[in-house]
Amino acid sequence: MPSTKFNARRWLGASALAILAGIGGGTAFVAATAPSTAQTATLVPAAQITAPAVTNAPNFADLVEAVKPAVVSIIVEGGEKEDARDLQRGGPQFKFDFPDLPNDHPFRDFFEQFGDQFGQGRGGPGDNQARPQAPRKFMAAGSGFAISADGYIVTNNHVVDNADKVTVVFDDGKEMTAKVIGTDEKTDLAVVKVDGVTDLPFVKLADNEVRVGEWVVAVGNPFGLGGTVTAGIVSARGRDIAGSAYGDFLQIDAAVNTGNSGGPDFNLQGEVVGVNTAIFSPNGGNVGIAFAIPASVVKQVTGQLIQSGTVTRGFLGVGIQDVNRDIADSVGLKDAAGALVTEPTKDSPADKAGVKSGDVITAVDGQAVTNALDLSRTIAGKNPGTAVELSVWRDGKEQKISVTLGKLEEAAKPSEEQQQAPAEEPAAPAPTSVGLTLVPNSGGEGLLIQDVDPNSAAAEKGFAVGDTILEVNNQAVSSVADFEKAVQGVKDAGRSTALVKAQRDGNTRFIGLPITEAKS
């Protein structure tokens, strides 16, 4: 993997070796104020907040002694795919790819002697030209923890990905070969199993959601060191990393590094509240921002993996986006919340149930939907065949729609009907009252934007030349006259924002467009 100066999100696969040096230092800042003779007012808060008393930090020794036997190191051996430089096993720190280190640098020989031990070979780019490039072998180390006495162990998908051999190293040093039971790339979870055991120490996944500010203890195998314990707090919940539509990540500030992947985070009751999966780092090491898969997701996914080896998810079949303030105003919603349907997939469960483009899904089975990501996670967390009730905002009022979920499959390629037809000679463009110059889209539906007044609200909202406007106020438009009629309908309804359905590069979005006159 080529190195970068700032690797914002880094998966936590392992290094074979790490040399660590730390220098600590700090500066104390003291604010001094001189007494004032001027009369000052006393501010009295309207509602005084009284925080509970904070006790001394707990001693984690008893907790660690109890749970540590259930935490394991996982050693993986395998061969990389030719087109995968495996971002998830520590990048250049493990692969010894040193793009920024000259071939004659003395440290290159020092590090590459360890590369030989793991089948990497010696030398830099020049050596690769001197001999055929053999399939690349790797050895990596991660973490995991037992969840049953008969040998089921949880880790990350990226730890065991492409593994030919998985070895589990227990806290007492005992090693056993494990087999991969199942993996789930979408949540980065995996289950492996060691056979021949009936009394393996194991830990429990927490039933209750962890709160921001609670203590957590991380146990794992950073940099292959094994059996390392760090502590911190839950810094945040509901983090969205790498655009995942299936995870709902915890952020913790316990020291987590390469090799901690798959390791557990414990609460003070010794229950697993999260599984470490990634870090936010400018340098590949710990900076106090780590991400963990919450226990609720781990419980659901690992249960399916143990039962069937695969994970199935509910499928609704809609393209969705967040509802911002402009969009909420354009459809008459009080709160800027929910998931706006850009387009239901043809013949999907949503399409068959009557969900339409422009609907705002505000709740599922009475549970409020905050945004598009929330809806994706809610639906994905339900089993195929489940009947759900959607609360949908349409035409200024709420209605209920019952949908039986399908099974989520990989996205299909666009059909020939979905591909854009060749463009024909366009008609003459015409200006509009909102700063857009439009022309009928002779190659397909809607109107093409030929020009955008840079001083208009349309420019502020991001409309650009080449975009296609498909609908205004949930009405299809194919001429400038259609466009202006729809805009006037919004004004007549007493609203100042029009809901515009637009398309760019095949992606459909709704935009709330203020319908004031273009500024000159």
HELIX and SHEET records of a PDB file:
HELIX    1   1 ALA A   61  VAL A   67  1                                   7    
HELIX    2   2 LYS A   68  ALA A   70  5                                   3    
HELIX    3   3 LEU A   87  ARG A   89  5                                   3    
HELIX    4   4 PRO A   92  LYS A   95  1                                   4    
HELIX    5   5 PRO A  106  GLN A  117  1                                  12    
HELIX    6   6 PRO A  125  ALA A  130  1                                   6    
HELIX    7   7 ASN A  157  VAL A  160  1                                   4    
HELIX    8   8 PRO A  222  GLY A  224  5                                   3    
HELIX    9   9 ALA A  295  SER A  308  1                                  14    
HELIX   10  10 ARG A  325  VAL A  331  1                                   7    
HELIX   11  11 PRO A  349  ALA A  353  1                                   5    
HELIX   12  12 ALA A  372  ALA A  380  1                                   9    
HELIX   13  13 ALA A  457  GLU A  460  1                                   4    
HELIX   14  14 VAL A  480  ASP A  492  1                                  13    
SHEET    1   A 7 ARG A   9  TRP A  11  0                                        
SHEET    2   A 7 VAL A 272  PHE A 280 -1                                        
SHEET    3   A 7 PRO A 264  PHE A 266 -1                                        
SHEET    4   A 7 TRP A 215  GLY A 220 -1                                        
SHEET    5   A 7 THR A 228  ARG A 239 -1                                        
SHEET    6   A 7 PHE A 249  ILE A 252 -1                                        
SHEET    7   A 7 ALA A 290  PRO A 294 -1                                        
SHEET    1   B 7 VAL A  71  GLY A  79  0                                        
SHEET    2   B 7 LYS A 137  ALA A 146 -1                                        
SHEET    3   B 7 TYR A 152  THR A 155 -1                                        
SHEET    4   B 7 LEU A 189  LYS A 193 -1                                        
SHEET    5   B 7 GLU A 175  ASP A 184 -1                                        
SHEET    6   B 7 ALA A 163  VAL A 169 -1                                        
SHEET    7   B 7 VAL A  71  GLY A  79 -1                                        
SHEET    1   C 2 GLY A 314  PHE A 315  0                                        
SHEET    2   C 2 GLY A 406  LYS A 407 -1                                        
SHEET    1   D 4 VAL A 318  ASP A 322  0                                        
SHEET    2   D 4 ALA A 339  PRO A 344 -1                                        
SHEET    3   D 4 VAL A 360  VAL A 364 -1                                        
SHEET    4   D 4 GLN A 367  ALA A 368 -1                                        
SHEET    1   E 5 VAL A 318  ASP A 322  0                                        
SHEET    2   E 5 ALA A 339  PRO A 344 -1                                        
SHEET    3   E 5 VAL A 360  VAL A 364 -1                                        
SHEET    4   E 5 ALA A 387  ARG A 394 -1                                        
SHEET    5   E 5 LYS A 397  THR A 404 -1                                        
SHEET    1   F 5 ALA A 430  PRO A 431  0                                        
SHEET    2   F 5 LEU A 436  PRO A 440 -1                                        
SHEET    3   F 5 LEU A 447  VAL A 452 -1                                        
SHEET    4   F 5 THR A 468  VAL A 472 -1                                        
SHEET    5   F 5 GLN A 475  ALA A 476 -1                                        
SHEET    1   G 6 ALA A 430  PRO A 431  0                                        
SHEET    2   G 6 LEU A 436  PRO A 440 -1                                        
SHEET    3   G 6 LEU A 447  VAL A 452 -1                                        
SHEET    4   G 6 THR A 468  VAL A 472 -1                                        
SHEET    5   G 6 THR A 497  ARG A 504 -1                                        
SHEET    6   G 6 ASN A 507  PRO A 514 -1                                        
END                                                                             
